[in-house]
Amino acid sequence: MSFPPNPSPNDPLGELMRAWSGMAAAAMPGADALGAMAGAPGAAAPAGNPAVGALAQAHWLASGVWLRLGSRAAQSLAQYQHECGAATHPGGADAPARQADAARAHLRRLGEMALDEARALDAQLQGLAEELRASMDDPAAGPAPRRHARAKP
């Protein structure tokens, strides 16, 4: 994956990707093709050790979960603020109770989001682990030969 050298100030994701690519190149020898290792569409598979590609893809998946969870949490926070604003305008005696209910609902939504994203990431990582295991198995080895007949006494 190639990124332009001078990012625009309105492109924080491009700058983030350049930083991750630099860290991956420093941490993993031969990780200059981070896009290929991360499974970018149309990218070639990494040469050499398939574990390096699987780890890069795992980090890519985890960062996607992090960004998705942050976006969903921001939406929940906006909903909470809207609910708190609606709770404070009437000015009744039950306004603090409604604010507490809105806060509890926001916390419940955050917990559900975190669990959903963790389950999704776990399923993706398990699939990635199975792919790595399958790629590491030697298909030529196959099962050990088995003798079905008994030896003569």
C-alpha positions as a printed Julia matrix, in Angstrom:
153×3 Matrix{Float64}:
   0.0     0.0    0.0
   1.57    3.25  -1.04
   0.7     6.54   0.59
   1.47   10.01  -0.73
   4.44   11.61   1.05
   2.67   14.85   1.95
  -0.71   14.23   3.55
  -3.4    16.85   3.38
  -4.38   18.29   6.76
  -7.88   16.86   6.24
  -6.62   13.29   5.92
  -5.87   12.0    9.43
  -6.4     8.38   8.36
  -3.66    8.65   5.72
  -1.25    9.99   8.32
  -2.24    7.21  10.7
  -1.65    4.59   8.02
   1.79    6.05   7.25
   2.66    5.9   10.94
   1.5     2.27  11.22
   3.39    1.33   8.07
   6.54    2.9    9.5
   6.14    1.07  12.8
   5.48   -2.23  11.03
   8.52   -1.76   8.81
  10.66   -1.09  11.88
   9.22   -3.96  13.93
   8.94   -6.68  11.3
  11.58   -7.24   8.66
  10.03   -7.29   5.24
   6.85   -5.58   6.37
   7.09   -2.88   3.73
   4.09   -4.39   1.96
   1.67   -3.77   4.81
  -1.23   -3.39   2.42
  -0.58   -6.81   0.94
  -0.25   -8.37   4.36
  -3.41   -6.72   5.58
  -5.37   -8.31   2.8
  -5.97   -5.19   0.74
  -8.16   -5.9   -2.26
  -6.07   -6.87  -5.26
  -2.85   -7.04  -3.25
  -0.46   -9.93  -3.56
   0.12  -12.25  -0.65
   3.31  -11.62   1.33
   6.33  -13.68   0.41
   8.19  -15.63   3.06
   6.75  -16.28   6.48
   2.93  -16.39   6.41
   2.82  -15.63  10.15
   4.05  -12.09   9.49
   1.15  -11.51   7.12
  -1.33  -13.01   9.55
  -0.08  -10.8   12.38
  -0.26   -7.69  10.23
  -3.79   -8.6    9.2
  -4.72   -9.2   12.86
  -3.46   -5.75  13.8
  -5.35   -4.29  10.86
  -8.55   -5.98  12.06
  -8.0    -4.79  15.63
  -7.47   -1.21  14.51
 -10.68   -1.42  12.49
 -12.55   -2.58  15.57
 -11.03    0.25  17.56
 -12.17    2.84  15.01
 -15.64    1.29  14.68
 -16.08    1.16  18.46
 -14.98    4.78  18.8
 -17.49    5.85  16.18
 -20.32    3.91  17.81
 -19.38    5.27  21.25
 -19.47    8.83  19.91
 -22.95    8.21  18.52
 -24.06    6.84  21.88
 -22.58    9.87  23.63
 -24.48   12.19  21.31
 -27.67   10.29  22.08
 -26.92   10.53  25.82
 -26.35   14.29  25.56
 -29.59   14.66  23.65
 -31.43   12.66  26.31
 -29.83   14.72  29.1
 -30.75   17.94  27.35
 -34.34   16.77  27.06
 -34.3    15.74  30.71
 -33.06   19.12  31.97
 -35.41   21.37  29.99
 -38.69   20.45  31.72
 -37.09   21.31  35.07
 -39.27   18.96  37.08
 -38.3    17.28  40.31
 -37.57   14.06  38.46
 -34.9    15.61  36.17
 -31.93   14.12  38.12
 -33.55   10.69  37.99
 -34.01   11.0   34.22
 -30.38   12.1   33.85
 -29.25    9.08  35.86
 -31.41    6.81  33.7
 -29.91    8.34  30.55
 -26.4     7.83  31.95
 -27.17    4.2   32.82
 -28.56    3.62  29.32
 -25.41    5.14  27.81
 -23.18    2.9   29.94
 -25.27   -0.13  29.01
 -24.95    0.74  25.31
 -21.18    1.14  25.68
 -20.91   -2.26  27.35
 -23.0    -3.92  24.64
 -20.92   -2.28  21.92
 -17.68   -3.44  23.48
 -18.97   -7.01  23.79
 -20.3    -7.05  20.21
 -17.02   -5.76  18.79
 -14.99   -8.16  20.95
 -17.06  -11.12  19.73
 -16.71  -10.02  16.11
 -12.95   -9.54  16.48
 -12.61  -12.91  18.19
 -14.44  -14.64  15.35
 -12.28  -12.89  12.75
  -9.08  -13.72  14.6
 -10.13  -17.36  15.02
 -10.73  -17.54  11.28
  -7.33  -15.97  10.65
  -5.7   -18.47  13.01
  -7.36  -21.35  11.16
  -6.14  -19.97   7.82
  -2.63  -19.7    9.22
  -2.78  -23.23  10.62
  -4.02  -24.56   7.29
  -1.24  -22.75   5.42
   1.4   -24.13   7.79
   0.23  -27.75   7.44
   2.22  -29.71   4.91
  -0.32  -31.14   2.48
   2.2   -33.69   1.2
   2.62  -35.23   4.65
  -1.02  -36.27   5.0
  -2.06  -38.79   7.63
   0.41  -41.45   8.69
   0.07  -44.72   6.79
  -2.08  -47.22   8.62
  -1.9   -50.95   8.35
  -5.34  -52.52   8.43
  -4.34  -56.19   8.23
  -3.01  -58.19  11.14
   0.46  -59.7   11.06
   0.71  -63.47  10.88
   1.55  -65.17  14.18
